[in-house]
Amino acid sequence: MNRYSLWTYITIAVALVLGFLYTLPNFYGEVPAVQVSSARPTLKIDNAVLARVEAALKRSGVQANGIFQDLNSIRARFADTDTQLKAKDIISQALNPDPRDPSYTVALNLLSASPAWLTAIHALPMYLGLDLRGGVHFLLQVDMKAALTKRLDALAGDVRSQLRDKNIRHSGISREGGTVVITFRDAETRAKARKVIEDTLTDLEVAESGEAAEPRLAATIRATAQKRTQEFALKQNIQTLHNRINELGVAEPVIQQQGADRVVVQLPGVQDTAKAKEILGRTATLEIRMVDEENMAPAALAAAAQGQVPFGSEYYVERNGAPLMVKKQVVLTGDRLTDAQPGFDGQTQEPAVNMTLDAAGARIFRDYTRENVGKRMAILLFERGKGEVITAPVIRSEIGGGRVQISGRMTTVEANDLALLLRAGSLAAPMEIVEERTIGPSLGAENIKKGFDSTLYGFAVIAAFMVVYYVVFGVFSVVALSANLLLLLAILSLLQATLTLPGIAAIALTLGMAIDANVLINERIREELRGGSTPQAAIHAGYERAFGTILDSNITSLIAGLALLIFGSGPVRGFAVVHVLGIFTSMFSSVMVSRALANLTYGTRRRLERVAIGNTAWK
């Protein structure tokens, strides 16, 4: 009656062992580390950079406790902060000979001190939020007026292109505030122009103005188009911020929209506010230019390398080290690019990048490619006033329709990286930091201590009450409660969730709710005993009949938790995640673990005469 199968006991034991293993990394803490990431889009973190870091540390006699490499960074652990600071200076000097033009970002960081065997099974500690770990909080405001002005300038260029394509003459196109003004010589031409603009540029609302001697059209952006432009600017800025913050090595940054034009950025573990502000405020622009074929002779390139650059051109070095002369005249900017995705060339099956241009960009690109077949076109990314050539493909034929493919001399990884750079290389609109707060690590440590103490004291009071009131079955309940806490922490660590103060509050709440299930089970067993049932029958009935009540109560709590998870944000979502996971772990531990203990203790006895489940031993 009160016996589990062997596989049930094995399943419970395996769950508890895995819970212990994946909870363990949280008790090792963190150690100082130095992270190296690329500060330029065209530089990669590879084995060569790893070798340079190791060689620099070895030459200086600085011992690292471990050096790890991933796709975007290299991280080295050290014994103390003094060694960490010394190593940072050594690595910076080795990788960035010119501090004014750094090639790599060398930042201070923290890494888990878990042993290698735990890391090998992907047992990693939970991330800590800003309130527990300390760090930097920024509130940035997006300049929506600048975003609309940028869009209006682009639409003014579209108007100019459309009128030129339709052979409609005008006396001038200018932008006056939030309006594009087009001047004509007669009203008939104005009427033709208005029809063309209304048919092709639906984002513009056109009205006639001016006197009979100088007829005009005044075009403004429609309200729906303004809203769409602002939403796009905000989303692109958030995506760009995500890409930039990767350089800081922040384990779990918080980047989210607040209101219509603000972005909240929280960087746990970052104490270098100046470095964070530098990276967040970085501006980058994409440009497409023609290669100066006339000055690509070896002699001209050698002279340019010495500073003798021909008028109207600029000297660059490609990723493969080859020198390149590029004309200063800009063909297209990144404003005309609407999308970029990695793919493969349909003819050669080589990795490629497929770009999509807007209407005006497609026309400009079509004209330039038709006139420059067989020549090279360079794509440059400008950041902090310095430009780099991403790629310089040869134009094989006229490219129309707004779809452009870049291929040749690329790997699949490079194609993915290039597509990412083209999509999110720059901010869609300027941003200004309107609020800045720094939370020190000592305050975070105090918050951790208070949260840990409150959970510990709550657990101790619950355990004491259960043992005193329910005796042996109270011990079963306390062990089940411990298993619940163990499994909850293990799942949070396995999911690499971020623990905040609201999360700790949810853990404390979960413990209180979990013990409620055991109280229902124990009281049900006592009722069965009072009714004259045998001890074995009472234990069986207690678990079986209390399960429906436990399930109903947890479902209602789960519905509330899911509502918080779906509709909440920030700290509310953090609380909801822990709350929902705690409901599932409490169901398992309160029913399965406590019943396994009861079965092991009483289920093996053929004749059970008494059960210790209260002030007296019930018979």
BAPA-594810 format. One record per atom (N, C-alpha, C): x, y, z. Coordinates in steps of 0.02 Angstrom, whole numbers, plus 50000, padded with zeros to 5 digits. Atoms other than C-alpha are relative to their C-alpha. Example, Ala and Ser with C-alpha at 12.3 -4.5 7.8 and 13.67 -1.06 7.14 Angstrom:
<zafis>
500454994150000;506154977550390;500455006050000;499584994149997;506844994750357;499615005550037;
</zafis>
This chain:
<zafis>
500424993950000;500005000050000;500435006350000;499574994149993;501325012750054;500714998349977;499355001650028;502735007549941;500065002949929;499844997750068;503535015549788;500394994549965;499575004650038;504335005649649;500725002450004;499294998449997;506225005249640;500165006049954;499854994650048;506215016749487;499785006850027;500234993749971;505235029849583;500515002750049;499484997849953;506525030249721;500635002349963;499404998050039;507935030949592;499895006849968;500154993550031;507075045449501;500055005750050;499964994849948;506895055349663;500725001250021;499304999349980;508695051749712;500415003649947;499634996750054;509365056949541;499835007549997;500214992950001;508335073149547;500355003950056;499684996549944;509045077549718;500755000749990;499284999650013;510845073449667;500145005449948;499904994850051;510695084049510;499855007050028;500144993649968;509895097849613;500595002450041;499424998149959;511375097549732;500585002349956;499444998350044;512645097949589;499915006949968;500114993750035;511835112449498;499875005950047;500034994649950;511565122349659;500695001750026;499344999249970;513365120049714;500395006049975;499604994350023;514165133349600;499835006650033;500194993649969;513195147049690;500365001350065;499654999249936;514215143949849;500755001349992;499284998850011;515925146149769;500165007449992;499884992950008;515705164649737;500345001749935;499694997650061;516625174949607;500715002550015;499304997749993;518445179649577;500125005549948;499854994750048;519215194849489;500234997149933;499815002350067;519455193149302;500105006049955;499904994950053;519985203049148;499704997249936;500315002150063;518965202148988;500285004049942;499764996850061;519625205948814;499484998849946;500485000550055;518395209648673;500225004949946;499804995950057;518555217648502;499675006950004;500264993250001;518365236548493;499865002449929;500114998350070;518265236448303;499594994549967;500425005150031;516985227648196;500384995149956;499635004350047;518295220648078;500514995650035;499535004249963;519375212748215;499644994350034;500305006049971;519015195148275;500394997850062;499685003249943;519375186748440;500144992749981;499825006750023;520335171148389;500584997350042;499455003249964;521735159648445;500635004350001;499424995750002;523045172348392;499985005250056;500084995149945;522355185248515;500104996550067;499905003849939;522295171848650;500744998750013;499285001249993;524125167748618;500365006350022;499684993749981;524595186148632;499875001750074;500164998849929;523695187648800;500414995550045;499605004749959;524535172048869;500735001850000;499294998250004;526245177648807;500155006250041;499894993849962;526055195048884;500004998750075;500025001649928;525575188049054;500604995950021;499425004249984;526985175149048;500645004350005;499404995749999;528295188449007;500035004250064;500024995749940;527725199049155;499984996050065;500015004149940;527655184349275;499355000250038;500664999849968;525805186549311;499654993349988;500305006650005;524945170049348;499245000549999;500735000250005;523145167449290;499754993250025;500295006249976;522035154549373;499614996349946;500365003250056;521265150549205;499855005349947;500154995550056;521045158449033;499504996449955;500545003250038;519435154948937;499845004349939;500174996650061;518945159448759;499314997849976;500635001650032;517205160548683;499975003749933;500054997150066;516535167648520;500165007549999;499944992750001;516605185948573;500535002850047;499544997249951;517905187448711;500494994850026;499525004149963;519375180748809;499975002350072;500054998249930;519245180148999;500534996350040;499475002949959;520655177249123;499835001250073;500144999549928;520385173649310;500645001050038;499414998649959;521565179849445;499824999250074;500095001749929;521815176749630;499715005950040;500224994249961;521515194549692;499955006149955;500114994050040;521085212049635;500655003549980;499364996950018;522895218249640;500294996749937;499765003550060;523405204849515;499565001549940;500464998450054;521855208649413;500175006849968;499844993350026;522295227249397;500675000049963;499355000450033;524095223149354;499944996549932;500105003750063;523545210549222;499645004349948;500364995750047;522345223249145;500485004849965;499514995550030;523765235649118;500464996449951;499545003950042;524895222149046;499664998149934;500375002150061;523575215748924;499845006049957;500154993950039;523085233548872;500615002349961;499394997950035;524895237848830;500184995249944;499825004950051;525125221648732;499545000349940;500485000150055;523535223048629;499865006849970;500144993250024;523365241948614;500625004450006;499384995949997;525075249848575;499845007550002;500204992950000;524185266448541;499365000650041;500594999649957;523005269948687;499455004549972;500504995550029;522145283748587;499584996749946;500365003650052;521605271348454;500004992550017;499985007049978;521265254848545;499674995349950;500295005150043;520955239248443;499574995150040;500365004749958;520305229148590;499775003650064;500254997549936;519255233148743;500224995350055;499765003949943;520085227148904;499645002650062;500444997749945;518845227849048;500064995350060;500015003949939;518785222049228;499334996350005;500615004049996;517525208349263;500054995350060;500015005249949;517045194549384;499794993549968;500165006650026;516995175949345;499864995350058;500155005049949;516315161149441;500644996350020;499435003849975;517585152249552;499874992550003;500185007150000;516765135449520;500584995849971;499475004350028;517985120949490;499834997949928;500075001650071;518255114949312;499504994449988;500455005750011;517285098749336;499275002050003;500684997649999;515705108349378;499845003849936;500094996350063;515935119949230;499924995349941;500035004850055;516175104749118;499304997149991;500685002650006;514415098749157;499495005849996;500414993950007;513755116649131;499625001750064;500284997949935;513415119049316;500295007050015;499784993149993;513515138049327;499575003650052;500404996449949;512955150349462;499485004449967;500494995150023;511445161549446;500335006849989;499794993150006;511705179049383;499675004150057;500274995649948;511455192649513;499805006649969;500244993750027;510445208149475;500385005950028;499664993849981;510975226149498;499955001250075;500094998649929;510265227049675;500414995350044;499615004749961;511295211949732;500745000349984;499305000250021;512915213549634;500325006949997;499734993450012;513085232249615;500115001049926;499894998650070;513395240849450;499775007049983;500174993350026;512795255349344;499304999849972;500684999250027;511035261249303;499995006549959;500074994250043;510735273049156;499285000549975;500634998650034;509155281149091;500175004649941;499834996250060;509375287048912;499375002349964;500564997250037;508215298048813;500185000549926;499894999950072;508085295848624;499735006649972;500204993750030;508015311948524;499534998549941;500495001750052;506415308448428;499945005549947;500024994650048;506465325548346;500554999149947;499465001350048;508145321148267;499834994149955;500205005850041;507435304348209;499515002149946;500484997750049;505985313248123;500335004449948;499634995850047;507155326148047;500404995949950;499615004550043;508255312147979;499544996649949;500485003150045;506735303547905;499745005049949;500244994950046;506115319847829;500525001649947;499464998850049;507805322847746;500024994349948;500005005750046;507725305347672;499415000449952;500584999350043;505975308447607;500085005749950;499864994550047;506545324947530;500434997549942;499615003150053;507845315047434;499584995549955;500455004250039;506495302847380;499575004249953;500394995550042;505435317247316;500415002449940;499574997750054;506895323847215;500114994649948;499885005650046;507225306647139;499374998449959;500625001550035;505395303647095;499845005349947;500134994850049;505195320447010;500494999749942;499515000650054;506795317846912;499834994249954;500175005850041;506235300546855;499395001449956;500604998550038;504555307546796;500085006349956;499864994050041;505395322646709;499555005850019;500394994349976;504445334946816;500485005150028;499524994849980;505405351246834;499745003850061;500164995949942;505445360946996;500535005450009;499534994549989;506275376847055;500434999150061;499595001249941;506965369647215;499624996050052;500295003849945;506675357847361;500405001650063;499664998249938;507065363247538;499584997650059;500345002049939;506635358247715;499955006050046;500124994449954;505855371647826;499674997250062;500265003049939;505675364748001;499794992849987;500275006750010;504555349447990;499644999249934;500355000050065;504005352847812;500505000049943;499614999950062;504745349047641;499635004449950;500324995150045;504385363747523;500294999149930;499805000750070;504435361047333;499705005849961;500224994150038;504335376447221;499974998449926;500105001250072;503695376247040;499915006649964;500104994050041;503525388346894;499275001249983;500714999250017;501685385046859;499584994950039;500465004149961;500165377146940;499904993149968;500095006450034;500015363446807;500544995050020;499445004449980;501735356446848;499924998050073;500125001749929;501295357347034;499494994550007;500525005249996;499735346847004;500284993249981;499695006450020;500745333446913;500454997350056;499535002149947;502055333247050;499614997450061;500395002249941;500725331747186;499744992949990;500265006750014;499965316447102;500554994750007;499445004849996;501675307947087;500194998850073;499795000749930;502115311347269;499484996150040;500525003549963;500435305447335;499954992649981;500045007050022;500515289547231;500604995850023;499395003949985;502315284447272;500255000850071;499754998849932;502715292147442;499415000850047;500614999849959;501245287547552;500115002550071;499864997449933;502135293147711;499935007550004;500044992750001;501965311347656;499295002349989;500644996750009;500435322147671;500135006649965;499834994450044;500445335247533;499435005149999;500484994550004;499585352247530;500285005449955;499794994650044;499645366547405;500075006550040;499884993749966;500335383347459;500325004849950;499674995150043;501125399047388;499515003949958;500414995750043;500485412347270;500014997349929;500055002250069;500025410547087;500655000849962;499374998950034;501695417547033;500544995050021;499515004949975;502655404847137;499634994550037;500385005549968;501595389247169;500474995350037;499595004549958;502235377347304;499584994150023;500295005749965;501895360547382;500354999550068;499735000949932;502115358247570;499854992850022;500085007149981;502405340047621;500234999050071;499835001649931;502375334147800;499914992450011;500075007149985;502545316847877;499344998750035;500635001849969;500895308647919;500104997750073;499955001849929;500515305148103;500184992650008;499855007249995;500545286248074;500734998649982;499315000950021;502225287447985;500485002750054;499594997349945;502925298248127;500054994950056;499995005049946;502415285148255;500434994049980;499615005750024;503165271248149;500755001650000;499304998050000;504795280848129;500295000250070;499774999749931;504935283948316;500084993150030;499955006849974;504585265748358;500614996449971;499425003150032;505895259948232;500655002650030;499404997049972;507185272048301;500144997250070;499925002649932;506885265848478;500234992749999;499815007150005;506995247348429;500714999249974;499325000650027;508575249748326;500525002250051;499534997849949;509415259448466;500094994750055;499965005349949;508995245548591;500434994249974;499605005450029;509715232448472;500745001849997;499304997750004;511295242748446;500325000050070;499745000049931;511495244848635;500174992950022;499865007049983;511385225948656;500674997949970;499375002050033;512805223548531;500605003350033;499444996449971;513895236648614;500164997650071;499905002049930;513645230648792;500364993350004;499625006350001;514355213648742;500755001250011;499294998449990;516055222348744;500175000650074;499864999149929;515875225748930;500004993450038;500005006649967;515625207348969;499484999550055;500525000449949;514055210349072;499614993649989;500315006650007;513295193349107;499265000549982;500724999750011;511465198449110;499775007350003;500204993049999;511175216749062;499245000649992;500714998550008;509435224349072;499965006149954;500104994650048;509005234848919;499274999849978;500715000250015;507175239248903;499725007049991;500334993650013;506025252948843;499635002450061;500394996949946;505275264948968;499655006049972;500374994650031;503895275948904;500085000049925;500004999650073;503845282248726;500695001549971;499374997950029;505615288748708;500604999050046;499445001149954;506715282148849;500194992750004;499745006749995;507805266848873;500374999450067;499665001549937;508355259449040;500554994949986;499435004550008;510085251349042;500284998750070;499705001949936;510665241749196;500554995049986;499405004050013;512405234149197;500264997350066;499765002949937;512665222749349;500744998249996;499305001849996;514475220749402;500485005049969;499574995050032;515125235849305;500095005950047;499864994449956;515975248649415;500355005749963;499654994950040;516925258049277;499475003949961;500534996150032;515595271149237;500245003449936;499744996450058;516715280649116;500034995449939;499965004750056;517025265049009;499304998449974;500695001650022;515155260949007;499715005849960;500274994350036;514695278648954;500335000849932;499654999450064;516015278448818;499714995249948;500255005050047;515345262448741;499275001349982;500704998650014;513505267248757;499925006149955;500064993850039;513795284348680;500354999849934;499635000550063;514795277948533;499535000749940;500404999250061;514145283148361;500354996649942;499715003550058;514405273248201;499555001149940;500384999050062;513875276448021;500294995649945;499815004350055;513915265547867;500005004149936;499954996450064;514485272247698;500214995249945;499795003750060;514635264947523;500335005049953;499614995650045;515965272747411;500314995849944;499645003450055;516855268747249;500744999850015;499275000649994;518645262447249;500335004349946;499634995850048;519875274547166;500464995649959;499625004750042;520445262847027;500615003349969;499454996650034;521575276146951;500635000650044;499444999349954;522685276847106;500134993550039;499895006549968;522825258147144;500664996949979;499345002650019;524565256247068;500434999350063;499585001149941;525885249647191;500375006250023;499634993949982;526865265947184;499545005050035;500474995249970;525325276447222;499774997850070;500195002649935;524815265047365;500565000850051;499434999249955;526555265447439;500075007350023;499974992949982;526555284447432;499445001950048;500574998549956;524825285047512;500124997450070;499855002749934;525435273947653;500465004650039;499544995249968;526745287347689;499675006850012;500364993949987;525405300847696;499875004249938;500104996250062;525415306847514;499384997349964;500635002550028;523585303447475;499755004949947;500254995650053;522875310247310;499385003850023;500584995949983;521575324047321;499364996449981;500645003150014;519805317447333;499974992650018;499985007149982;520335300247398;500244999150072;499765001749934;520725291747564;500324993049999;499625006349999;521905277447607;499764995650057;500225004849950;521305261847699;500374993349990;499735006850004;521875244147735;499434995150011;500535004949994;520695229547707;500144995050056;499925004949947;520425215347830;500574995149987;499455004750017;521665204347735;500685003449996;499374996450000;522995217947749;500165003549936;499874996850065;522885223847568;499835007450003;500144992950001;523005242747543;499445001649950;500574998350043;521515251447464;499925007649998;500134992950008;521185268847394;499255000949986;500734999150005;519375274647415;499855007349988;500214993250013;518545290147345;499615002950059;500354996749945;517875302747470;499255000849987;500704999050017;516235304747377;499594994050024;500435005349971;514865294947467;499444998449951;500545002250045;513705284647357;499364999150040;500575001349958;512525278647494;500224999950073;499875000749929;512415279247683;499544994650028;500395005349968;511695266647805;499275001750009;500714998149993;510075276647813;499574996649947;500375003050055;509575268647648;499944992450006;500015007249991;509845250947711;499424998150046;500575002149959;508255242447774;500104993250032;499895006649972;508895224747804;500644997049971;499415003750023;510415213447789;499994993150033;500045006949974;510385194447806;500544995749968;499515004550030;511715181047783;499664994849956;500275005050046;511475168347644;500564996949959;499515003150044;512345159647500;499885002449928;500044998050070;512745164647321;499674994349961;500375005150037;511545155647204;500424996549947;499595003050053;512915152247074;500604996250028;499395003149974;514485148447174;499904996450066;500155003049934;513645142847338;500485002350054;499564997149950;514885153747432;499585004150049;500364995749953;514345162947591;499935007149973;500134993350025;513575179847551;499565003750049;500454995749960;512615194347628;499515003349952;500524997150042;510955199847553;499735006350033;500224993549973;510565218347579;499375002249963;500604997150029;508915227147549;500025007550010;499984992749997;508855245847508;499305002849993;500654996850011;507405257947515;499955002449928;500134998250070;506665265247356;500535004749972;499514995250024;507845280047343;500694996849995;499355003450002;509365269447386;500064995249942;500005004850056;508875256447256;500145003649935;499894996350062;508815269647119;500725002549995;499304997550001;510495277247168;500484994349987;499565005750008;511305260147180;499974997249928;500085002550068;510585254847012;500415004449951;499644995550046;511305270346926;500764999150006;499275000549991;513035268547003;500274993349975;499765006550022;513185249946968;499974999449924;500045000250074;512625252446787;500595003649969;499464996050029;513975265446760;500694997550021;499355002149974;515365256046854;500084992450001;499925007350005;515255237846799;500754998349993;499305002050001;516935229146829;500435003550050;499624996249950;517475241546963;499814997750070;500125002149931;517545239247151;499645005550039;500384995549957;516365247047277;500144998150072;499795001449931;516925248547459;499435001750048;500484998849945;515795247147612;500415001550062;499614997849943;516495256847760;499565001250060;500344998549937;515995258247942;500425005150038;499654994749964;516455274348032;499785000050073;500145000249929;516585273848221;500535004150036;499544995649962;517345286948338;500475003749952;499614996150047;517935296748186;500494996149958;499535004250038;518905282148113;499614995049957;500345004450046;518345272447960;500384993649986;499705006450017;518665254247917;499634996949942;500315003350058;518355244647756;499774993150022;500285006549983;517195230147792;500114995149943;499905004050060;517245223447615;500025004549939;499954996150063;517615229547437;499894995449941;500135004750054;516745218147310;500025003449931;500004997750070;516825219647119;499285000149975;500674999550029;515235225547030;499994995849936;500035004550057;514815211546908;499515002349947;500514997750048;513265219246829;499575005350035;500474995249972;511925232446853;499564996550052;500395002949945;511005229247017;499405004550012;500614996249990;509205235147023;499534996450048;500505003149957;507675231647128;500125000850074;499864998949929;508485236547292;500284994250037;499715005849968;509195219247327;500724999249977;499285000150014;511095218547337;500304994050035;499665005749971;512185203347367;500755001250000;499274999449992;513965204147433;500284993050011;499725006749993;514985188347410;500735000149981;499295000750017;516765182047388;500455001150060;499494999649947;518185178847511;499695000650070;500314999849934;517005176347658;499844992950023;500235006249969;516675162047778;499285001150024;500684999449975;514955158347849;499965004550061;499984995849939;515435166448015;500085007349981;499894993150021;516075182047926;499375002949968;500624997650031;514455183247826;499485001850054;500464998449945;513435182547987;500215006450036;499754994049965;514545195748070;499885006249957;500094994350044;514455207147918;499265002049997;500714998550001;512555205847911;499805003650064;500164996749936;512475210548096;500255007250001;499724993250002;513615225548069;499585004649956;500394995950046;512595231647922;499315001750029;500664998949972;510955229748018;500025004950058;500014996349936;511445237648184;500675003350014;499354996849990;513065247048157;499955006850031;500054993149976;512385263948209;499345001150035;500614998149966;511075272348315;499535003549951;500484996950045;509485277348224;499875007250019;500104993149976;509365293148330;500465001250059;499574998649943;510485301948456;499654998650067;500265001249933;510285297648641;500405004150050;499684996149947;510665307548797;499874996750067;500085002949934;510975300748972;499685005350046;500354995249958;509685309449083;500024998050073;499955002249930;509945298949240;500554994850005;499445004649991;511455289549306;500084998550075;499915002149931;511635279349466;500504994450003;499515005449990;513055268549529;499864996850068;500125003849939;512705254849657;500634996150016;499375003149982;514265249249748;499924992750018;500045007249984;514675230849777;499874998850074;500135000949928;514615233449967;499265000250015;500734999749991;512785238549957;499674993649974;500265006350026;512455223349848;500124994250047;499845005349952;513325212049973;499545000450061;500454999249943;512265219350113;499294997649983;500655002350021;510685216050013;499974992349998;499975007350002;511225197949985;499964997150071;500005002549931;511565195650171;499315000550031;500664999149971;509885202750221;499504995149969;500455004750032;508965192350092;500124992950022;499835006849978;509895176550141;499784998850072;500185000749929;509615179650327;499244999350008;500735000349993;507745182750304;499744993249978;500215006750023;507555166550204;500204994750050;499755005049951;508605156750330;499585000150063;500394999549938;507655163250481;499294997549989;500675002450016;505985160050398;499984992449996;499955007250006;506525142350355;500074996850069;499885002849933;507135139250533;499375000050042;500624999649960;505505145150613;499494994849975;500475004950028;504465134450493;500214992950020;499755006749983;505575119250525;499874998350073;500115001249928;505465121250714;499274998650015;500715001149989;503585122750709;499774993249976;500225006450029;503345107550596;500254994050042;499725005649960;504495096350701;499644999550067;500345000149935;503655101550865;499284997649992;500725001350006;501875100050800;499854993249969;500155006250035;501995084850685;500534994550011;499505004949979;503515075750759;500344996949938;499645003350055;504155062650633;499765002549932;500244997450064;503025068450493;500195007449990;499724993250006;503625086050532;500704999849973;499325000850027;505395079950498;499964998649925;500105001350072;504775072850331;499865006549962;500194993650032;504025089850291;500615004649993;499414995750003;505645099050333;500504997649947;499565002750052;506675087350223;499725001549931;500314998350064;505425089850082;500085007449984;499924992850010;505525108650107;500725001649979;499304999150020;507425107750096;500124997949928;499955002350070;507275097649935;499695005149953;500324994950041;506095110949868;500475005849987;499534994550007;507355124749901;500594998149956;499445002550039;508755114249827;499834999749926;500205000750070;507815110449667;499855006849968;500154993350027;507225128449646;500645003749982;499364996750015;508995135349658;500364996649941;499685003550055;509615121749540;499705001949933;500324998250063;508325125949407;500175007249981;499814993050014;508695144649421;500715000449974;499315000150023;510545140949401;500054996949931;499995003450065;510235129049256;499745004649945;500284995350049;509185142249167;500405006449995;499604993849997;510505155549207;499555006150009;500454994549984;509135166449279;500375005350041;499714994549962;509515183249358;499625000750067;500314999549933;509185183849546;500045007250025;500044993349972;508615200449618;499674999650069;500344999849935;507875206049784;499284997549996;500675003050007;506095202549722;500034992449991;499935007350007;506725185149673;500114996650067;499905002749932;507335182149851;499345000050038;500664999749967;505625187749913;499564994349975;500405005550028;504825175049795;500224993350028;499755006349969;505945161249867;499714999250070;500285000349933;505385165550043;499254998449998;500715001350007;503565165649986;499884992749979;500065006950022;503815148849899;500074995150058;499915004449941;504435140950061;499364999950042;500614999849961;502885146950152;499424996449967;500545003450036;501725140650016;500124992549996;499845007150007;502645123949999;499824996150064;500155003649938;502435119450183;499264999250010;500725000549994;500575122350166;499754993349974;500205006550027;500435106550059;500124994550051;499855005249950;501275096150194;499535000550061;500494999249945;500115103550326;499344996749981;500615003350022;498625097950222;500054992450003;499905007349999;499345080350204;500004997450072;499955002349930;499765078750390;499325000450035;500654999449968;498065085150446;499514994849973;500435005150029;497205073250327;500144993150030;499825006449968;498175058550400;499714999850070;500264999949931;497665063950576;499244999050000;500735001050003;495835064850524;499834992749987;500125007150014;495925047250453;500114995850062;499875003749938;496685040950615;499445001150050;500554998749954;495325049450717;499374996149979;500595003650024;494035040950607;500054992550007;499945007149987;494695023850653;500384996149948;499615003550050;495775019750502;500644997450030;499365002649978;497315009150525;500555004849979;499464995350018;498985018550520;500204999749926;499815000650070;499455011450348;499465003149954;500554997250040;497735015750277;499955007550007;500034992849989;497795033050355;500545003749960;499464996950038;499485037050277;499835000149925;500185000550071;498885030950107;499445005049982;500564995550014;497245040550116;500205007350007;499794993149990;498095056250181;500335002949938;499664997550060;499225057850029;499545000049939;500425000450058;497915052249903;499455005350001;500574995549997;496475063049963;500205007350007;499774993049994;497495078650001;500285002549933;499684997950062;498245078749826;499555004649959;500464995850039;496675086049744;499985007150026;500004993349970;496635100649865;500655003749986;499354997050014;498495103749844;500045002349927;499984998350071;498315103549654;499595006249985;500434994350012;496865115849655;500325006550025;499704994049971;497755128249769;500605002349960;499404998150039;499355127649666;499825002549931;500214997650066;498415129949502;499785007350004;500204993049992;497625146049566;500615004550010;499394996049991;499335152249623;500385000449935;499655000050064;500065147249454;499685004949952;500344995250044;498745157449362;500215007150017;499784993249979;499195172849465;500725001249980;499294999250019;501055169749435;500095001049925;499954999250072;500815167849247;499755006949978;500244993250016;499815184149242;500545005250014;499444995449985;501255193149328;500564999349948;499465001350048;502475184949207;499845002949931;500194997750066;501495189749051;499935007649998;500164992850003;500945207349095;500485004350041;499534996149960;502305212549218;500645001649962;499354998250029;504015219849182;500495001350056;499474998449952;505675222149269;499974995650062;499995003849937;505665216949454;499394995550007;500615004149995;503865210449439;500094993449963;499885006250038;504385197949305;500504995650036;499515003949962;505885192649410;499674996350058;500385003249946;504715189049556;499574994449971;500465004950029;503505179749441;500364993749978;499625005850023;504845168349367;500154995350057;499845004149942;505415162249537;499364997050031;500645002349971;503615160849598;499724994049961;500285005350042;503055150049450;500434993650006;499565005849993;504585138649460;499924996850069;500085002649932;504335137049648;499374995950008;500615004049996;502565130649623;500124992949975;499875006750027;503185116149515;500464996050046;499555003749955;504615111649633;499664998150065;500355001649938;503475112549785;499514994249991;500455005750014;502225100649703;500394993450002;499595006150002;503615088049674;500254998250070;499695001549935;504445089549844;499484998550054;500505000949947;502895091049953;499654993349995;500365006350009;502065075649878;500474994149992;499575005850017;503415064449804;500534998750054;499445001049954;504885067449922;499754998150070;500245001549932;503895067750085;499684993150002;500315006749999;502905052150035;500534994649994;499465004950004;504515043149987;500304998850069;499735000749932;505175046650162;499524996150045;500505003549959;503545040650242;499974992649980;500015007050022;503555024950135;500614996150024;499395003349977;505355020950179;499984998750075;500025000749927;505005023550364;499454995150023;500575004049976;503285015250384;499764994749951;500295004550050;502885006350222;500284993050001;499705006749999;504054991750251;499764995850059;500245003749941;503204986850415;499344996649984;500615003750013;501904973150400;499455001950049;500504998249949;501044977450563;500225006650033;499844993449974;501094995950601;499475001950051;500474998849946;500314999950768;499935007350019;500054993049981;500705018250794;500395004449950;499694995150045;501205033850694;500115006450040;499834993849964;502095048950769;499835006049956;500214994450042;501115063350694;499635005350040;500324994849961;500605074850835;500244999950071;499804999749930;500635077851019;500044993150031;499985006949976;500295059251047;500084995449941;499935005050053;500665043650949;499334997049985;500655002650018;499075039150857;500034992649986;500035007250011;498545020950853;499434998449952;
</zafis>
